[in-house]
Amino acid sequence: MQQRLGRSIARAKFINTTLLGRKRPVMERVIDITDSDLGEDIQPLMKELETDTTAARHETLQSILDIFDACENEEEPTLTKDFHKMYLNFAIETPLPPQMTALDASQPWMLYWIANSLKVMGQDWLADDVKRKIVDKLFAISPSGGPFGGGVGQLSHLASTYAGINALALCDNIDSCWDRIDRKSIYKWLLSLKEPNGGFKTCLEVGEVDTRGVYCVLSIASLLNILTDELSEGVLKYLQNCQNYEGGFGSCPQVDEAHGGYTFCATASLAILRSANQVDIERLMEWCSVRQLQEERGFCGRSNKLVDGCYSFWVGGSAAILESLGYSQCFSKHALREYILYCCQAEGQPGLRDKPGKHSDFYHTNYCLLGLAITESSYTCAPNDPPHKIKCIPNSQVESSELTDINPVYGLPIESIERFIDHFESGPYS
């Protein structure tokens, strides 16, 4: 028995260090097996090994279960919208502290996260003076009208341009700001990022190539009415090759495990291309379903990882896109709603967070709100309609948080998307 257990531990160490490349030690539990009859009581190999992840999951789960137990007899949970609004408005009105200089290259992202959070909680919550501040900041970053970098003087980047276009879409064309977007320059730049395998660099010369780049290009191009056959050539094949044996999508063709963020990017991209039926939908839905953890009720982003509020949108949004295309609901919206409202809000702390024990931030506030909106609605789209025509139907079986209807493909309010796209329907480069 000891020899067998020794071989099992050695095998686990080999897998952990050699195959998976991990440097963290495997924790071994010492079991007294002097009595041969105790051999049957020895737990299976994986139950005898403890890693940082399993320990963290146990700690996180216990804190979540404590929250659920404490709220068991309370009334239906609610979103403390005014509290979160105060947090977001303070961020707009107050300079960030020096320790946040690491976010200097993420300025368009912060504008999008904050503005979108406000508009998701209330269609009229984004004040005109805030819209003007957003417009001024973005056109200071790119006076020519795009593409956009992460800050003034920084290289143009796909992620920054995606976030910048989203933020401008939220500004309701205040002061005719949409006419300042240089679609022709943006199109030529997007085309220059295109790779022979159908992917896109995120930045000229030094950018990586993965499914995030594909989604950013297709989102930008479809919103600005510059999506051409030349731009989308080879993209479907690229995405097909990113779906792996798990059913979800990795970052690059045939080289990565499935991940919630990459899966959303691929699923939304397929919806924009109107080609979702060209991948294995059944396995994709199964992958989304098993990402919802039964005890925590929220989503994790990968196999054997911790629950995280942002995947309420990355995985929940992927499932909502499939729902809009006529496929069945593949996760419990009621359970996810409980995780967001009970565990992603903290008494005395505005904004929404990853999980209990974490601090709120702009990123998680936005994506938790988008995920919450998905749990309180169902989605449908006519067979021949483009994805910006997705319809949102409120779920009458849950108490509504009175959030703005959102489009799961773009992560923006439906009304904002329709206005923005309608503005650019006159032609590709007007």
N, C-alpha and C positions, 0 to 999 in steps of 0.2 A: 504494500500500500504506500509506504514512504517513497519507494522508488518511483511509483506511478505519479505521485504528487510532485516529486522533484522534477520529473520530465515535463509535467504540465506547467510548472513555474518557469522552467527554462524556455519552453516554447512561447510562453507569454512574453518573456523578456526579449526573445528574438523578434517576435512580431512588433513589439513596442519600439525597440531601438533600431533594428535593422530595416524592417519593411516600412514602418511608419515614420521613422526618423525622429522619434521623440527623445528628448533628453531628460524628461521628468522620470524619477524612479518609480517603479511599481511597488506598492506597499503590500507586504506579505503578512498574512495572519498566521500565527503559530497555533497549530492544533495538536492536542495530545492524542496520539493514536496508539498508545501502549496496549490498549485493549483492542484486539482485532475486531471485536463486535461493533466498535464505534465507527468503523469504516463507512457504514451506510449513512451515518449522520453528516459526513463531510459534504459541504455544499459544492455545487458545480463550479468549475474553474472560474468563470467570470464573476461569480458571487464572492469568491475569495480574494479578488483583486480590488484594490481601492486606488483611484486616481484623483488628481485635483478636480477633474470634472465631476466624478461621482460624489465626491465630498461636497462640492459646491452645490450640486443639484439637491442633495439631501438637505443642506442648510436652507436653500431657497424654498424648497417644497414645504419645509416645516413652517417657515414664516408665512407662506401663502395659506397653508391650512389653518394656521392660527387666525389669520384675517377672516377666512371664510367661516370659521367656527364662531368668532366674535360677532359676525354680522348675520348669523343664521336666522335670528328672530326679528331682524330689522325690516323696515319697509324696502320697497324696490330701490336699488341704488340710483343715484342721480349724478349728472355731470355738473360740477360747480363752475359754470361758465363764466360768471362775473369775476371769480377769483383768477381764473386763467387769463381772462381778458386783461386784467390789471398787470399780470406778469408780462404779457406780450407788448402792451403799450409802453411799459417801462423800458423794455428793450429797445423800442424804436426811439424813445425820447432821450435815452441816457447813453453816453459813450461807454463802450465796453472797457472793463478794467485791463491793465497792462498784461496780466497773466493770460489773457485770451488772444495775444498776438499770433498764436499758432493758427487762428482762424482767419488770418488776413487773406489767405487765398480762397476763402469760402464765402466771400461777401455776397455774391448773388444767391448762394444757397440759403444764407440766413434771411435774406430779404424774402425769398420764396417761402421758407418754412413759417416765418412770422406772419406774413401777409395772408398766406393760405389758411393758417390756423384761425386767424381772425375771421376770414370770410366763411370758413366752414362752420364756425359757431354762430355767425350772423351775417347774412348777405350784405348788410349795410354797416358792418362793424369796421370796415377798412375806410378810415376817414380820408377826405380829399387831400388834406395836408400831408398825410402819410403817403398817399399815392404819389404826390409830387416829390417827396423825398426819395422814394424808390426810383422814380424816373430820373431824377437828377443824379443819383448815385450810379445807376447803370450806364447812363450816357457820359458820365465822367470816366468810367472804366473804358468805354468804347465810344468816343465822340462821333465816329463815322457811322454808328448804328449797328454794329455787330460784324463779326463774331465777338464774344465777350471772354475776357480772362477772369481770374479770381479776384483781381483788384487792379488799381491803377498801375499801368506800366508792366503788367504781367502778360505772359503769353496767352493767346486765345486757346480755350480748352473746351472740349465737348460738354463736359459736365457743367462748367460754368455757363456756357451758352444755353444749355437746356434749362438750367435754373433761372437764368436771366429772362429768357422768353416766357417761362411760366409766370415769373413775377410781373412782367409787363402785361401779360394776359389778364392779370388780376386788377390792373389799374384802370379798366373801363375806358381806355383811350382818352384819358384826361389830357387836356391841352393838345389833342391830336398826336399823342406820343407814339401811337402805332405807325403813323406815317414816317416816323424817323428811323424805323428799322430798315436796314439795307439788305433786302432779301437776295438781291443778285450777288452781293459779296459773300453773304452767308452760304448761298448755294455753291459757289465756286470753291469756297473753303471746305465745305462738307465733301465735295467731290475729290478734293486734294487729299483727304484723309482716307479714302477708300483703298482697301487692300485687295490683291488678286483673289483671296479666298472668300471674299464677300463680307469680311469684317471691316471695321474702321478704327484707325488710330484715334486716341483721345486728344492728341496734340501733335502737331507737326514735329518730325524728327525724333522726338523722345517719348511719344505717347505709347501706352500699351494698347493691345487689341483684345477686346472681349465683348460679351453680350451687352454690357452696359453701354458701350459705344454704339452698338447697333440700335438699341432702344433710343438713346439720345438723338441720334440722327433721324430716325423715323418719326419720333415725336416732334422734333423741331420742324422737319420738312412738311409733315402733314398739317401742323398748325399754321404754317406760313404759306401753304399751298405751293410748295416747291418740290414735292415728292414726284420724281420722274422714274421711268424705267431704267434710265442710266444709273441713277443713284441706288436703286433697289436691286440691281442685277446681282445675282449670286447670294443675296442675303438669306433667302429661304433655305438654301442648301447649308449655309453656315449654321443657321439655327437648328436645323435638323440634326446636324452632327454634334451639337452641344447637348442634346438630350441623351442621358446615359441610362445604364441598366436600372437605376433606381426609379426612373420615371420623371424626375425633375431635370433641371438644366444646370450645367456647370458654366464656368466662365468662358471656356474655349473648347473647340471641337476635340472630343475624345481624350481630354487630359485632366479633367477635374471632377470632383464629387458634386452632386446636386446641392444647390444653395438657394435659400429663399429669395434673396435679392436678384440673383441671376435668373432664377425661374420666373420672377415677375417680369424682368426685362424681356426675356424670350417670349413669354405668353402675350404681353402687351404688344410686342413687335409683330407677332403672328396675327394678332387681331387687326393691327393697322394694315398689314399686307393682305388681310382677309384670307389667311391660309392656315388657320388653326387646325383644320381637319387634315393637314399634311404631316402631323406628328401623332404620336401615340397618346391620344387624349385619355384613354382609360388608365394608363399607367401614371399619367400626369395627375389626374384626379386622385388616384390612390396615394401618390406621394404627398399631395397637399393635405389629404385627410389625416395621414399618420403624423404629420408635423404638429397636429393639435394634441397636446399632452392631456391625458385624461384627468389627472389629479390637479394640475395647475389651471387647466381650461384654456390657456393661451397657446400661442404657437412658438415653436423653436425654429431656427433657420436651417439646421442640418441634423442628420442622424446623431443621436446621443449628445445633443447640446442642450443648453439651458433655455427656458422660456424667455422671451424678450418682446416687449410691447410693440416694437417697430414692425415685427412680422405679422402683426394684426393686419397691416396693409400689404406687405410684400407677399405673404402667402394668402391672406384673406382676399386681397385684391386680385391675385391670380385666379382664385376660385370664383370671385364675382365676375371676372371677364368671361370665364367659361360658362357661368350661369347665364350671362347675357346672350351667349351664342346658342342657348337652347339645351345645354347640358344640365344635369341635376345638381342640386346643392350637395357639396361633398364635405361639409364640416358643420359643427354646431354653432350657429350664430349666437344663440342664447348663452352658451357657455363662454364664448369669447367676449361677449358684452360684459359678463360678470367679471372676467379677469381684468378688463380695461377699467371698469368703474370702481372695482374694489381694490385692485392691486396697483394700478398705474396712477392713481391719485393718492396723495398723502395729506392728512389733516395738517393745516398750518403751512403747507408748502405748495405754492401755485405752480402751474405747469404740469405736464404729464411725464412719466418716467418709464424706464425699461422694466423694472421689477422692484419689489420691496427691497429696501436697503440702498437703492440708488437715488441720485438726485435728478430732478427734472431738468430738461434741456429743450431747446427749440426743435431739434430733430425729432425726438420722441413725442413731443407735444403734437407736432404735425401728423406724424404717421399713426399715432394712437387715435387721434380724432378721425382720420380717414378710415381707419379700421372700425371705429365705433359707428360711423355713418353706414358702413357696409353691413354691420350686424342689424341695423334697424331698417333695412330696405331689401328689396329684391330687384333684379335687373333683367331687362329684356331688350332685344334689338331686332328689327325686321331683317329678314335674310339678306336683302340687297342693300341695306343701309350701311354707311361708313361708321366706324366706331364712335365718332363724336355725336352720333344720333342715338346712342344708348339711352334708354328710358329707365328712370328710377321709380319704383313703386314702394311707398312706405309700408312697413310691416305693422299692421294693426294689432298684432298679438303682444307687442311689447310697449311699455311706456316710452314715448318718444322723447329724445333729448333735443328735439327741434333743431336739428342740424341742417345745413344746406345740402341739397342733393348733389352728390359728387359723381364724376365719371371715373370708373376704376381703371380705365386704360391710361388716362393722363394724370390722375391724382389731383384734379382741379374741379371746382364747382361746374356743373353742367351748363349753367347759364353763362358763365364766363367763357367757357370754351366755344359755345355756339356764337356768341358775339364776336369773339376773336377770329374764328374761322370765316364767318360771314364777311368780315371786313376785308379779307384777302381773297375772296372768290372771284374778283374781277379779272385776275390773270396771274401768271407765274412771277412776273418781275415788274409789276406796275410801280 
